[in-house]
């Protein structure tokens, strides 16, 4: 069961990384990549910190793109 959860978390990090590649704003892209790397670090070194990992990843995946902020302003 733990391997399945780790696999889901790795896939979430991959989604964040791929999402960061599609962003036009460099700062937002760097932020998403850093969240993905922190996720992978938690998986590698966290040893059961799922109560921290899962809510943070849900929050990170729910963040809007930088383009949506630009569209709101105009």
C-alpha positions, 0 to 999 in steps of 0.5 A: 500500500505504501508503494501505491501512495508513493507512486501517486505522489511521484505522478503528482510531482511529474504532473507539476513538472510538466505543468511548469514546462507549459507556463509562460511566467518563469517565476511561476514555472520555477515555483512549480518545479521547486514544489515538485522537487520538494515532493520528491524529497519528501518521498525519498527522505520523509518516511511517512510524512503523508499528512504533510505531503498529500494536502500540500500536493493537493494545494499545489495541483489546485493552484491556477496558472499564471495565465489565468491571473493575467486574464483576470487583470485584463 
